[in-house]
Amino acid sequence: MLTEPFARQLDRAMAYESADRPLPAIVLPHPIQNVNKEELMARAVMLADAAEVLLRGQVPDGQVPGWPP
């Protein structure tokens, strides 16, 4: 699990070292701290939904910029 700015960093790093499949990452909006109650709940729902997708052996749609390649 990472936030959008770090997902972009990961995407750049993968340009040098490719993987044989999409990375199973959950990307949340930035920031993840000091947010109001509504934003916190929305992110909790996003996290739970993405975790369910990962548990099914799939990659959450649009979770990592540039993936799948």
FENGI-V791998 format. One record per residue. RES is the residue in three letters. PSI is psi in degrees with one decimal (* if undefined). OMEGA is omega in degrees with one decimal (999 if undefined). Layout:
res=(RES/RES)
psi=(PSI/PSI)
omega=(OMEGA/OMEGA)
This chain:
res=(MET/LEU/THR/GLU/PRO/PHE/ALA/ARG/GLN/LEU/ASP/ARG/ALA/MET/ALA/TYR/GLU/SER/ALA/ASP/ARG/PRO/LEU/PRO/ALA/ILE/VAL/LEU/PRO/HIS/PRO/ILE/GLN/ASN/VAL/ASN/LYS/GLU/GLU/LEU/MET/ALA/ARG/ALA/VAL/MET/LEU/ALA/ASP/ALA/ALA/GLU/VAL/LEU/LEU/ARG/GLY/GLN/VAL/PRO/ASP/GLY/GLN/VAL/PRO/GLY/TRP/PRO/PRO)
psi=(132.6/170.6/165.9/-47.0/-37.0/-29.3/-38.8/-38.6/-43.9/-42.1/-43.2/-41.3/-34.9/-13.8/-26.9/-28.3/99.9/158.1/159.9/-2.9/164.3/145.3/134.4/84.7/149.1/123.0/125.1/154.6/152.9/140.5/170.5/4.3/159.9/43.5/159.2/172.1/-39.9/-43.5/-40.0/-43.9/-41.0/-40.1/-33.5/-39.9/-43.7/-44.6/-45.9/-43.9/-44.4/-37.8/-39.3/-40.0/-45.5/-39.1/-24.3/0.9/18.9/171.9/127.6/132.1/131.8/17.4/-29.6/118.6/134.4/-1.5/142.4/159.2/*)
omega=(177.9/179.3/-173.9/-179.8/179.9/175.2/176.7/176.2/178.9/179.0/178.3/-179.6/-178.6/175.3/180.0/-176.5/-175.5/177.3/-179.6/177.6/177.6/178.8/179.2/-177.8/173.1/-177.9/178.5/176.6/179.2/-3.0/176.7/177.6/179.9/176.4/-179.5/-173.8/-178.9/178.0/179.2/178.8/179.1/179.6/176.7/177.7/177.8/-179.2/-179.7/179.4/-179.6/178.5/178.0/177.7/178.6/179.9/176.0/179.4/180.0/176.8/178.8/-179.9/174.1/-175.4/178.5/-179.9/178.2/179.4/-5.2/-176.5/999)
